[in-house]
Amino acid sequence: VLVCPLRPVERFRDLRPDELADLFSAAQRVANLVEKHFNATSITIAIQDGPEAGQTVKVRT
């Protein structure tokens, strides 16, 4: 599942503190739903921030 901020930004560091809070809150809600749906006991959350980190989604403005 890809969770993205509402405002398009190129990098994670470009998010404002309030946007970070919203993003992680959304990621937490999604993680809870995924765990419940698959009856899982743990989950991995990853951030690929920049091309060398594996980021493939490009920002469209």
PyMOL Python script that loads the backbone (N, CA, C, O; Angstrom):
from pymol import cmd

cmd.read_pdbstr("""\
ATOM      1  N   VAL A   1       0.860  -1.169   0.000  1.00  0.00           N
ATOM      2  CA  VAL A   1       0.000   0.000   0.000  1.00  0.00           C
ATOM      3  C   VAL A   1       0.902   1.226   0.000  1.00  0.00           C
ATOM      4  O   VAL A   1       1.820   1.325   0.815  1.00  0.00           O
ATOM      5  N   LEU A   2       0.647   2.151  -0.903  1.00  0.00           N
ATOM      6  CA  LEU A   2       1.411   3.393  -0.965  1.00  0.00           C
ATOM      7  C   LEU A   2       0.611   4.491  -0.275  1.00  0.00           C
ATOM      8  O   LEU A   2      -0.524   4.777  -0.657  1.00  0.00           O
ATOM      9  N   VAL A   3       1.205   5.099   0.736  1.00  0.00           N
ATOM     10  CA  VAL A   3       0.582   6.213   1.451  1.00  0.00           C
ATOM     11  C   VAL A   3       1.370   7.466   1.093  1.00  0.00           C
ATOM     12  O   VAL A   3       2.582   7.521   1.300  1.00  0.00           O
ATOM     13  N   CYS A   4       0.686   8.472   0.556  1.00  0.00           N
ATOM     14  CA  CYS A   4       1.348   9.692   0.076  1.00  0.00           C
ATOM     15  C   CYS A   4       0.756  10.926   0.744  1.00  0.00           C
ATOM     16  O   CYS A   4      -0.412  10.925   1.132  1.00  0.00           O
ATOM     17  N   PRO A   5       1.560  11.980   0.880  1.00  0.00           N
ATOM     18  CA  PRO A   5       1.022  13.232   1.411  1.00  0.00           C
ATOM     19  C   PRO A   5       0.098  13.894   0.385  1.00  0.00           C
ATOM     20  O   PRO A   5       0.204  13.628  -0.812  1.00  0.00           O
ATOM     21  N   LEU A   6      -0.795  14.744   0.850  1.00  0.00           N
ATOM     22  CA  LEU A   6      -1.702  15.440  -0.061  1.00  0.00           C
ATOM     23  C   LEU A   6      -0.965  16.443  -0.940  1.00  0.00           C
ATOM     24  O   LEU A   6      -1.257  16.556  -2.131  1.00  0.00           O
ATOM     25  N   ARG A   7      -0.014  17.171  -0.364  1.00  0.00           N
ATOM     26  CA  ARG A   7       0.741  18.168  -1.131  1.00  0.00           C
ATOM     27  C   ARG A   7       1.920  17.475  -1.808  1.00  0.00           C
ATOM     28  O   ARG A   7       2.689  16.777  -1.147  1.00  0.00           O
ATOM     29  N   PRO A   8       2.069  17.661  -3.127  1.00  0.00           N
ATOM     30  CA  PRO A   8       3.200  17.034  -3.815  1.00  0.00           C
ATOM     31  C   PRO A   8       4.535  17.645  -3.376  1.00  0.00           C
ATOM     32  O   PRO A   8       4.718  18.860  -3.443  1.00  0.00           O
ATOM     33  N   VAL A   9       5.450  16.807  -2.933  1.00  0.00           N
ATOM     34  CA  VAL A   9       6.807  17.231  -2.587  1.00  0.00           C
ATOM     35  C   VAL A   9       7.777  16.211  -3.167  1.00  0.00           C
ATOM     36  O   VAL A   9       7.440  15.036  -3.312  1.00  0.00           O
ATOM     37  N   GLU A  10       8.981  16.665  -3.499  1.00  0.00           N
ATOM     38  CA  GLU A  10       9.961  15.752  -4.080  1.00  0.00           C
ATOM     39  C   GLU A  10      10.567  14.814  -3.055  1.00  0.00           C
ATOM     40  O   GLU A  10      10.816  13.645  -3.350  1.00  0.00           O
ATOM     41  N   ARG A  11      10.807  15.319  -1.849  1.00  0.00           N
ATOM     42  CA  ARG A  11      11.504  14.526  -0.849  1.00  0.00           C
ATOM     43  C   ARG A  11      10.787  14.600   0.488  1.00  0.00           C
ATOM     44  O   ARG A  11      10.060  15.552   0.772  1.00  0.00           O
ATOM     45  N   PHE A  12      11.004  13.586   1.293  1.00  0.00           N
ATOM     46  CA  PHE A  12      10.444  13.485   2.640  1.00  0.00           C
ATOM     47  C   PHE A  12      10.783  14.724   3.465  1.00  0.00           C
ATOM     48  O   PHE A  12       9.948  15.226   4.217  1.00  0.00           O
ATOM     49  N   ARG A  13      11.996  15.205   3.321  1.00  0.00           N
ATOM     50  CA  ARG A  13      12.462  16.368   4.096  1.00  0.00           C
ATOM     51  C   ARG A  13      11.699  17.648   3.760  1.00  0.00           C
ATOM     52  O   ARG A  13      11.758  18.619   4.514  1.00  0.00           O
ATOM     53  N   ASP A  14      10.982  17.656   2.632  1.00  0.00           N
ATOM     54  CA  ASP A  14      10.244  18.840   2.207  1.00  0.00           C
ATOM     55  C   ASP A  14       8.874  18.968   2.872  1.00  0.00           C
ATOM     56  O   ASP A  14       8.193  19.978   2.701  1.00  0.00           O
ATOM     57  N   LEU A  15       8.474  17.961   3.620  1.00  0.00           N
ATOM     58  CA  LEU A  15       7.180  18.008   4.299  1.00  0.00           C
ATOM     59  C   LEU A  15       7.247  18.889   5.544  1.00  0.00           C
ATOM     60  O   LEU A  15       8.249  18.904   6.259  1.00  0.00           O
ATOM     61  N   ARG A  16       6.172  19.614   5.785  1.00  0.00           N
ATOM     62  CA  ARG A  16       6.068  20.419   7.007  1.00  0.00           C
ATOM     63  C   ARG A  16       5.727  19.495   8.182  1.00  0.00           C
ATOM     64  O   ARG A  16       5.206  18.399   7.970  1.00  0.00           O
ATOM     65  N   PRO A  17       6.011  19.918   9.404  1.00  0.00           N
ATOM     66  CA  PRO A  17       5.718  19.079  10.572  1.00  0.00           C
ATOM     67  C   PRO A  17       4.265  18.605  10.639  1.00  0.00           C
ATOM     68  O   PRO A  17       4.009  17.454  10.990  1.00  0.00           O
ATOM     69  N   ASP A  18       3.313  19.479  10.307  1.00  0.00           N
ATOM     70  CA  ASP A  18       1.908  19.062  10.349  1.00  0.00           C
ATOM     71  C   ASP A  18       1.612  18.013   9.277  1.00  0.00           C
ATOM     72  O   ASP A  18       0.793  17.120   9.493  1.00  0.00           O
ATOM     73  N   GLU A  19       2.273  18.119   8.127  1.00  0.00           N
ATOM     74  CA  GLU A  19       2.089  17.131   7.066  1.00  0.00           C
ATOM     75  C   GLU A  19       2.697  15.789   7.464  1.00  0.00           C
ATOM     76  O   GLU A  19       2.145  14.733   7.156  1.00  0.00           O
ATOM     77  N   LEU A  20       3.832  15.838   8.146  1.00  0.00           N
ATOM     78  CA  LEU A  20       4.445  14.598   8.638  1.00  0.00           C
ATOM     79  C   LEU A  20       3.525  13.893   9.624  1.00  0.00           C
ATOM     80  O   LEU A  20       3.360  12.674   9.576  1.00  0.00           O
ATOM     81  N   ALA A  21       2.935  14.667  10.510  1.00  0.00           N
ATOM     82  CA  ALA A  21       2.013  14.081  11.489  1.00  0.00           C
ATOM     83  C   ALA A  21       0.830  13.423  10.783  1.00  0.00           C
ATOM     84  O   ALA A  21       0.437  12.312  11.136  1.00  0.00           O
ATOM     85  N   ASP A  22       0.266  14.098   9.794  1.00  0.00           N
ATOM     86  CA  ASP A  22      -0.857  13.535   9.038  1.00  0.00           C
ATOM     87  C   ASP A  22      -0.441  12.284   8.275  1.00  0.00           C
ATOM     88  O   ASP A  22      -1.178  11.299   8.245  1.00  0.00           O
ATOM     89  N   LEU A  23       0.742  12.320   7.656  1.00  0.00           N
ATOM     90  CA  LEU A  23       1.229  11.181   6.878  1.00  0.00           C
ATOM     91  C   LEU A  23       1.412   9.951   7.759  1.00  0.00           C
ATOM     92  O   LEU A  23       0.975   8.857   7.400  1.00  0.00           O
ATOM     93  N   PHE A  24       2.054  10.124   8.906  1.00  0.00           N
ATOM     94  CA  PHE A  24       2.283   8.983   9.791  1.00  0.00           C
ATOM     95  C   PHE A  24       0.994   8.503  10.451  1.00  0.00           C
ATOM     96  O   PHE A  24       0.849   7.313  10.733  1.00  0.00           O
ATOM     97  N   SER A  25       0.071   9.406  10.696  1.00  0.00           N
ATOM     98  CA  SER A  25      -1.229   8.997  11.221  1.00  0.00           C
ATOM     99  C   SER A  25      -1.962   8.140  10.191  1.00  0.00           C
ATOM    100  O   SER A  25      -2.558   7.119  10.536  1.00  0.00           O
ATOM    101  N   ALA A  26      -1.916   8.556   8.933  1.00  0.00           N
ATOM    102  CA  ALA A  26      -2.543   7.769   7.864  1.00  0.00           C
ATOM    103  C   ALA A  26      -1.856   6.421   7.716  1.00  0.00           C
ATOM    104  O   ALA A  26      -2.523   5.399   7.558  1.00  0.00           O
ATOM    105  N   ALA A  27      -0.525   6.408   7.766  1.00  0.00           N
ATOM    106  CA  ALA A  27       0.218   5.147   7.656  1.00  0.00           C
ATOM    107  C   ALA A  27      -0.145   4.203   8.801  1.00  0.00           C
ATOM    108  O   ALA A  27      -0.262   2.995   8.600  1.00  0.00           O
ATOM    109  N   GLN A  28      -0.321   4.749   9.985  1.00  0.00           N
ATOM    110  CA  GLN A  28      -0.701   3.931  11.139  1.00  0.00           C
ATOM    111  C   GLN A  28      -2.094   3.328  10.951  1.00  0.00           C
ATOM    112  O   GLN A  28      -2.310   2.153  11.250  1.00  0.00           O
ATOM    113  N   ARG A  29      -3.029   4.127  10.459  1.00  0.00           N
ATOM    114  CA  ARG A  29      -4.385   3.614  10.217  1.00  0.00           C
ATOM    115  C   ARG A  29      -4.369   2.511   9.161  1.00  0.00           C
ATOM    116  O   ARG A  29      -5.022   1.481   9.325  1.00  0.00           O
ATOM    117  N   VAL A  30      -3.623   2.729   8.079  1.00  0.00           N
ATOM    118  CA  VAL A  30      -3.523   1.715   7.026  1.00  0.00           C
ATOM    119  C   VAL A  30      -2.878   0.448   7.580  1.00  0.00           C
ATOM    120  O   VAL A  30      -3.346  -0.656   7.303  1.00  0.00           O
ATOM    121  N   ALA A  31      -1.814   0.597   8.357  1.00  0.00           N
ATOM    122  CA  ALA A  31      -1.134  -0.564   8.938  1.00  0.00           C
ATOM    123  C   ALA A  31      -2.090  -1.373   9.808  1.00  0.00           C
ATOM    124  O   ALA A  31      -2.097  -2.603   9.744  1.00  0.00           O
ATOM    125  N   ASN A  32      -2.889  -0.699  10.613  1.00  0.00           N
ATOM    126  CA  ASN A  32      -3.861  -1.401  11.455  1.00  0.00           C
ATOM    127  C   ASN A  32      -4.869  -2.175  10.615  1.00  0.00           C
ATOM    128  O   ASN A  32      -5.211  -3.311  10.941  1.00  0.00           O
ATOM    129  N   LEU A  33      -5.343  -1.565   9.540  1.00  0.00           N
ATOM    130  CA  LEU A  33      -6.301  -2.240   8.662  1.00  0.00           C
ATOM    131  C   LEU A  33      -5.673  -3.440   7.962  1.00  0.00           C
ATOM    132  O   LEU A  33      -6.300  -4.493   7.847  1.00  0.00           O
ATOM    133  N   VAL A  34      -4.440  -3.282   7.494  1.00  0.00           N
ATOM    134  CA  VAL A  34      -3.748  -4.380   6.806  1.00  0.00           C
ATOM    135  C   VAL A  34      -3.515  -5.540   7.770  1.00  0.00           C
ATOM    136  O   VAL A  34      -3.763  -6.695   7.425  1.00  0.00           O
ATOM    137  N   GLU A  35      -3.042  -5.235   8.976  1.00  0.00           N
ATOM    138  CA  GLU A  35      -2.827  -6.296   9.969  1.00  0.00           C
ATOM    139  C   GLU A  35      -4.127  -7.032  10.278  1.00  0.00           C
ATOM    140  O   GLU A  35      -4.153  -8.261  10.341  1.00  0.00           O
ATOM    141  N   LYS A  36      -5.192  -6.281  10.467  1.00  0.00           N
ATOM    142  CA  LYS A  36      -6.474  -6.911  10.788  1.00  0.00           C
ATOM    143  C   LYS A  36      -6.962  -7.772   9.622  1.00  0.00           C
ATOM    144  O   LYS A  36      -7.414  -8.898   9.827  1.00  0.00           O
ATOM    145  N   HIS A  37      -6.872  -7.245   8.407  1.00  0.00           N
ATOM    146  CA  HIS A  37      -7.356  -7.969   7.229  1.00  0.00           C
ATOM    147  C   HIS A  37      -6.611  -9.292   7.024  1.00  0.00           C
ATOM    148  O   HIS A  37      -7.220 -10.312   6.702  1.00  0.00           O
ATOM    149  N   PHE A  38      -5.291  -9.264   7.214  1.00  0.00           N
ATOM    150  CA  PHE A  38      -4.473 -10.455   6.976  1.00  0.00           C
ATOM    151  C   PHE A  38      -4.193 -11.249   8.253  1.00  0.00           C
ATOM    152  O   PHE A  38      -3.418 -12.206   8.238  1.00  0.00           O
ATOM    153  N   ASN A  39      -4.828 -10.847   9.357  1.00  0.00           N
ATOM    154  CA  ASN A  39      -4.622 -11.523  10.636  1.00  0.00           C
ATOM    155  C   ASN A  39      -3.126 -11.622  10.964  1.00  0.00           C
ATOM    156  O   ASN A  39      -2.637 -12.668  11.391  1.00  0.00           O
ATOM    157  N   ALA A  40      -2.419 -10.515  10.756  1.00  0.00           N
ATOM    158  CA  ALA A  40      -0.972 -10.468  10.972  1.00  0.00           C
ATOM    159  C   ALA A  40      -0.660  -9.940  12.366  1.00  0.00           C
ATOM    160  O   ALA A  40      -1.504  -9.325  13.017  1.00  0.00           O
ATOM    161  N   THR A  41       0.562 -10.189  12.810  1.00  0.00           N
ATOM    162  CA  THR A  41       0.994  -9.711  14.122  1.00  0.00           C
ATOM    163  C   THR A  41       2.099  -8.664  14.022  1.00  0.00           C
ATOM    164  O   THR A  41       2.546  -8.134  15.039  1.00  0.00           O
ATOM    165  N   SER A  42       2.540  -8.366  12.803  1.00  0.00           N
ATOM    166  CA  SER A  42       3.553  -7.328  12.609  1.00  0.00           C
ATOM    167  C   SER A  42       3.472  -6.820  11.178  1.00  0.00           C
ATOM    168  O   SER A  42       2.825  -7.421  10.321  1.00  0.00           O
ATOM    169  N   ILE A  43       4.149  -5.692  10.940  1.00  0.00           N
ATOM    170  CA  ILE A  43       4.097  -5.064   9.621  1.00  0.00           C
ATOM    171  C   ILE A  43       5.386  -4.286   9.394  1.00  0.00           C
ATOM    172  O   ILE A  43       6.009  -3.817  10.347  1.00  0.00           O
ATOM    173  N   THR A  44       5.782  -4.150   8.148  1.00  0.00           N
ATOM    174  CA  THR A  44       6.950  -3.350   7.782  1.00  0.00           C
ATOM    175  C   THR A  44       6.479  -2.067   7.119  1.00  0.00           C
ATOM    176  O   THR A  44       5.640  -2.092   6.220  1.00  0.00           O
ATOM    177  N   ILE A  45       7.026  -0.946   7.571  1.00  0.00           N
ATOM    178  CA  ILE A  45       6.752   0.352   6.959  1.00  0.00           C
ATOM    179  C   ILE A  45       8.088   0.889   6.462  1.00  0.00           C
ATOM    180  O   ILE A  45       9.043   0.992   7.232  1.00  0.00           O
ATOM    181  N   ALA A  46       8.159   1.233   5.168  1.00  0.00           N
ATOM    182  CA  ALA A  46       9.413   1.690   4.568  1.00  0.00           C
ATOM    183  C   ALA A  46       9.215   3.035   3.881  1.00  0.00           C
ATOM    184  O   ALA A  46       8.134   3.346   3.383  1.00  0.00           O
ATOM    185  N   ILE A  47      10.283   3.822   3.867  1.00  0.00           N
ATOM    186  CA  ILE A  47      10.296   5.093   3.145  1.00  0.00           C
ATOM    187  C   ILE A  47      11.466   5.040   2.173  1.00  0.00           C
ATOM    188  O   ILE A  47      12.621   4.922   2.582  1.00  0.00           O
ATOM    189  N   GLN A  48      11.158   5.129   0.882  1.00  0.00           N
ATOM    190  CA  GLN A  48      12.202   5.179  -0.141  1.00  0.00           C
ATOM    191  C   GLN A  48      12.284   6.631  -0.597  1.00  0.00           C
ATOM    192  O   GLN A  48      11.490   7.074  -1.427  1.00  0.00           O
ATOM    193  N   ASP A  49      13.242   7.362  -0.055  1.00  0.00           N
ATOM    194  CA  ASP A  49      13.328   8.810  -0.228  1.00  0.00           C
ATOM    195  C   ASP A  49      14.510   9.164  -1.114  1.00  0.00           C
ATOM    196  O   ASP A  49      15.630   9.314  -0.626  1.00  0.00           O
ATOM    197  N   GLY A  50      14.269   9.298  -2.404  1.00  0.00           N
ATOM    198  CA  GLY A  50      15.317   9.621  -3.366  1.00  0.00           C
ATOM    199  C   GLY A  50      15.630   8.425  -4.252  1.00  0.00           C
ATOM    200  O   GLY A  50      15.412   7.282  -3.852  1.00  0.00           O
ATOM    201  N   PRO A  51      16.141   8.680  -5.454  1.00  0.00           N
ATOM    202  CA  PRO A  51      16.393   7.614  -6.425  1.00  0.00           C
ATOM    203  C   PRO A  51      17.326   6.519  -5.913  1.00  0.00           C
ATOM    204  O   PRO A  51      17.078   5.340  -6.165  1.00  0.00           O
ATOM    205  N   GLU A  52      18.380   6.878  -5.207  1.00  0.00           N
ATOM    206  CA  GLU A  52      19.320   5.875  -4.712  1.00  0.00           C
ATOM    207  C   GLU A  52      18.711   5.002  -3.617  1.00  0.00           C
ATOM    208  O   GLU A  52      19.216   3.920  -3.317  1.00  0.00           O
ATOM    209  N   ALA A  53      17.626   5.483  -3.029  1.00  0.00           N
ATOM    210  CA  ALA A  53      16.928   4.713  -1.997  1.00  0.00           C
ATOM    211  C   ALA A  53      15.823   3.843  -2.594  1.00  0.00           C
ATOM    212  O   ALA A  53      15.145   3.107  -1.877  1.00  0.00           O
ATOM    213  N   GLY A  54      15.648   3.934  -3.910  1.00  0.00           N
ATOM    214  CA  GLY A  54      14.639   3.123  -4.572  1.00  0.00           C
ATOM    215  C   GLY A  54      13.340   3.845  -4.878  1.00  0.00           C
ATOM    216  O   GLY A  54      12.371   3.217  -5.304  1.00  0.00           O
ATOM    217  N   GLN A  55      13.302   5.160  -4.666  1.00  0.00           N
ATOM    218  CA  GLN A  55      12.087   5.925  -4.961  1.00  0.00           C
ATOM    219  C   GLN A  55      11.828   5.898  -6.464  1.00  0.00           C
ATOM    220  O   GLN A  55      12.701   6.248  -7.258  1.00  0.00           O
ATOM    221  N   THR A  56      10.629   5.483  -6.847  1.00  0.00           N
ATOM    222  CA  THR A  56      10.270   5.428  -8.265  1.00  0.00           C
ATOM    223  C   THR A  56       9.103   6.343  -8.612  1.00  0.00           C
ATOM    224  O   THR A  56       8.893   6.648  -9.786  1.00  0.00           O
ATOM    225  N   VAL A  57       8.342   6.785  -7.620  1.00  0.00           N
ATOM    226  CA  VAL A  57       7.209   7.671  -7.878  1.00  0.00           C
ATOM    227  C   VAL A  57       7.735   9.081  -8.091  1.00  0.00           C
ATOM    228  O   VAL A  57       8.454   9.622  -7.251  1.00  0.00           O
ATOM    229  N   LYS A  58       7.371   9.665  -9.218  1.00  0.00           N
ATOM    230  CA  LYS A  58       7.789  11.031  -9.541  1.00  0.00           C
ATOM    231  C   LYS A  58       6.692  12.008  -9.130  1.00  0.00           C
ATOM    232  O   LYS A  58       5.509  11.669  -9.138  1.00  0.00           O
ATOM    233  N   VAL A  59       7.098  13.217  -8.773  1.00  0.00           N
ATOM    234  CA  VAL A  59       6.155  14.256  -8.377  1.00  0.00           C
ATOM    235  C   VAL A  59       5.631  14.948  -9.626  1.00  0.00           C
ATOM    236  O   VAL A  59       6.400  15.358 -10.496  1.00  0.00           O
ATOM    237  N   ARG A  60       4.304  15.072  -9.701  1.00  0.00           N
ATOM    238  CA  ARG A  60       3.689  15.837 -10.790  1.00  0.00           C
ATOM    239  C   ARG A  60       3.022  17.055 -10.181  1.00  0.00           C
ATOM    240  O   ARG A  60       2.205  16.933  -9.268  1.00  0.00           O
ATOM    241  N   THR A  61       3.366  18.216 -10.680  1.00  0.00           N
ATOM    242  CA  THR A  61       2.758  19.448 -10.151  1.00  0.00           C
ATOM    243  C   THR A  61       1.858  20.078 -11.171  1.00  0.00           C
ATOM    244  O   THR A  61       1.260  21.121 -10.907  1.00  0.00           O
TER     245      THR A  61
END
""", "prot")
cmd.dss("prot")
cmd.show_as("cartoon", "prot")
cmd.util.cbc("prot")
cmd.orient("prot")
